[in-house]
Amino acid sequence: MARADEIAPAPERLHALDAVRGYALLLGIVLHATMSFLPSPFRIWIIQDTHPSITLGILFFAIHVFRMTTFFLIAGFFARMSFHRRGAQGFIKDRLLRIALPLLIGWPILFGVMRPIVFWAAGLPNGGPIPGRPIWPPVLPQFPLTHLWFLYALLEFYAAALMLRSGIVWLDPNGRLRAGIDRLIALMMRSRLAPAILAVPVGVVMSLDPKWIGFLGVLTPDQSLITNLQAWVGFGGAFAFGWLLHRQIDLIRILERRWLLNLVLAIILITASLGLSIVPPPRPDVVKLAGAIAYAPAIWTTTFAMIGLALRFLSGFSASRRYLADASYWLYLIHLPILMALQVAVSQLDWPWPIKFAGILGLALPLMLASYHLLVRFSFIGMVLNGRRLRRERSYAAVAGSAAT
């Protein structure tokens, strides 16, 4: 069980971490909205808009650097909290309900809706199935998990965490090994080199992968049931670090104190990574290595900066932030076919890209928020995704000091 001194500081700070997790999902919606506008010589989305944008390309790159690493770090943090609140059986039941069930039910529905949108795009210039992606039906283990790959990865990380924890508890009945790991984590967190240290594993994996593309960062496992090594090291490592960080919650205050330093370094590293990623082919090996050396610490520095910013400015309870954090899961689950349809619809219009991009988000977000409030928030679906919600506004006060799981 977690020691009492480990969880005492939690209530005043969890609002910020819950907001970070929710905003990471919402940023994913913005990221996917940019993809039809990317100024790429080759198509990486179902449609390539007639008005590409360098600005949106930079926005895509910046969001993609840190978004999923941040999400999985917070997921690991909350996973350990939930495990010690519910126990092993309760934790497994809860994760199956909130993660596995949405994956099993949501995937066929969403994929079934996206297929005709892809066929629609195929009838337009620069549209159709993404080149290089496996055809349907896939040959296992290839499988189009689409944007729901994060649920599949979470289930893998939960299983790995439970097995590792059971093995460590069995091998370390006196807790000496765990105490030693805690000391190492604390020592690293107190060092300003923490982002660089955490960046080493994923940097090595990216630099050794001959197919690594600097602009796309950590390779997301969205097309296979076998999660790739980059994702295990990059995202699984973030999940594990979040799990270990929860053992010493007070360490997150270091991120709050260093938010400005990490933000400045993040901007510098992202800029360097972007410059190295767009070097035209043939790319010398030294450029690829330099790109990995810049990109890996950019991931962790930006992740620390975003969490530090939230801890500094978003630690207090806010009904609107809590609402968005609750809604973010549903919005992320359903957003992709809606965005895809709007992207295809405007792709051939002779409008400036700012109008198209704003129109896509301006239509999609209110529609998705309305579906959440009217169909999900107080329904069985909302109970599965977020737990039961009371209809009265005073319900926010009842949860102000509790952690979202």
HELIX and SHEET records of a PDB file:
HELIX    1   1 ALA A    4  ILE A    7  1                                   4    
HELIX    2   2 LEU A   14  THR A   34  1                                  21    
HELIX    3   3 MET A   35  PHE A   37  5                                   3    
HELIX    4   4 ILE A   54  ARG A   95  1                                  42    
HELIX    5   5 LEU A   96  ALA A  100  3                                   5    
HELIX    6   6 LEU A  101  ALA A  122  1                                  22    
HELIX    7   7 THR A  146  LEU A  148  5                                   3    
HELIX    8   8 TRP A  149  LEU A  171  1                                  23    
HELIX    9   9 ARG A  176  MET A  189  1                                  14    
HELIX   10  10 ALA A  194  LEU A  208  1                                  15    
HELIX   11  11 GLY A  214  LEU A  216  5                                   3    
HELIX   12  12 LEU A  229  ALA A  231  1                                   3    
HELIX   13  13 TRP A  232  GLY A  236  3                                   5    
HELIX   14  14 GLY A  237  HIS A  246  1                                  10    
HELIX   15  15 ILE A  249  LEU A  251  5                                   3    
HELIX   16  16 ILE A  252  ARG A  257  1                                   6    
HELIX   17  17 TRP A  259  SER A  277  1                                  19    
HELIX   18  18 ASP A  285  PHE A  313  1                                  29    
HELIX   19  19 ALA A  319  VAL A  346  1                                  28    
HELIX   20  20 TRP A  353  SER A  371  1                                  19    
HELIX   21  21 TYR A  372  VAL A  376  3                                   5    
HELIX   22  22 PHE A  380  ASN A  386  1                                   7    
HELIX   23  23 SER A  395  VAL A  399  1                                   5    
END                                                                             
